[in-house]
Amino acid sequence: RTLLANERTLMAYVRLAITMVIAGVSIIHFAMEKWFETIGFLCVPVGIAAGFFGWRRYQRMDLEIREIRNRSRKRK
């Protein structure tokens, strides 16, 4: 269950990243005012950063989960 929860969290980060990038590009394309276009330009790097953060968090948690499982198997 723990591995699945970790994967589910990764998918949430990926969903967020894709949504932010698409929203940013759409806002930039359809913006009529400069401040609205600025928001679009901010959404794109935030989406990319969220994707990298989610991937890094997934890898770190996966490593910890596997270490805990290996330790518990050695005890048995």
Protein Blocks (a to p, Z undefined) as FASTA:
>chain_A
ZZmmmmmmmmmmmmmmmmmmmmmmmmmmmpcbfklmmmmmmmmmmmmmmmmmmmmmmmmm
mmmmmmmmmmmmmmZZ
